[in-house]
Amino acid sequence: MRARVGVLRPRGSLWQNSDFFSVWSAAMVSQFGTQVSLLALPFVAITTLRATTLEVAALGVAELVPLLLFGLPAGAWIDRVRRRPVMIASDVGCAAALASIPGAYAGGVLTIWQLYAVGFVTGSLTMFFDVASLSFLPVIVPRDGLPGANAAMQVSGQTAQVGGPGLAGLLVGVLGAPYAVAADAVSYLGSAAFLARVKKEETAAPKGQRRAMRSEIREGLAYVLRHPILRPNLLFTSTANIFNSILFAVLLLFAVRRLHLSARQVGLVLMIANVGSLAGAVATTRLQRRFGFGRVMLATAFSGWALLLIPFASGAGRIPMLAAGLFLWGTAVVIFNATSAAISQATTPDRLMSRMAASRRLIAWGAMPAGTLIGGLLGTYLGLRTTVFIGASGRALAGLIILASPVRSIRTLDEAVALVAAVNPTAIAPEAPTPV
């Protein structure tokens, strides 16, 4: 119970901050809907359109390609404008794109190419939303509240991941995969409605302070690459994400075609697994205080070993082994992500916040489309179980990067700030960031 209070009532009482509560509620609503699409969209491809292994993998690539095309310009542009309108517009656009799927299916014209187009559009808008969201949080929350705020956002996401897959499996089973996608479209509209309630006033950066877009992009990218904490964190995350992508490119196919699980069983596995993720999110701030930020990140970086349970799942034990592997891995991932995000926000000046977020996202996720395609190719030519084993093994070894970095020695945000200041004294965010 104490761990729960530590997250949900952090110092500074986040829940007395109505703007934060609105942003948190928007995330909760949207992420419940997203859980439906995460299961429904691949099932549309697998069961409705009878897609091949490579075609299913390509669906994941379509959602990630926008990061490579627009990631860095998006960060530079968002640093110039008000962030909340970007988030609201992204939500509305995603709702419209997703709503086209049940409409096309009802008209008998749904194709795999429309799924790719929807994936590309929602991937683009989600990228803009996520960059704006990460840089908007320090605007409405002071620095000492950032660890609790990021942990609370993880609680929001993991709560959705606990209940969402079960709901997704039920909707896919009852309505069919194409119509289940409509639930996610509605959730995006709900998220936009909550964001519209935020009262914090933002002003766009004065035009006189702006430089050429290319110059601003270089500045943001250079800041991240020279950052003594972000650089090793991102090297680890990008490596881990490549192998995650290989594994998850074929995971649903492995579950459906090799383990012979139904949509409801897959939803149940994901729901059970995500209970651990929720527990990890709830415990994050207490773990940070007890063991220090660096030790928490080091311990959770090695979570990939749990994924090795998955390729050995078979027979009557297939569901428990699949759920246990995802349970342990997911618990650690949310703790690592919340801790890394708090350090990134606390050590970055507000004027660079969106560019930091975009650069961080590009480096961490940029190789994921390649990993997903590799996973599709390996699944096609080596088999699904072998591909899952390769992905799990690579992810297990990625934690060595954090072990070899200075990250493991950081105990508090103040120590993180001091470490960055020793490298670049001007590259520290003010205690109370000035609104953009």
Disulfide bonds with the S-S distance in Angstrom:
none
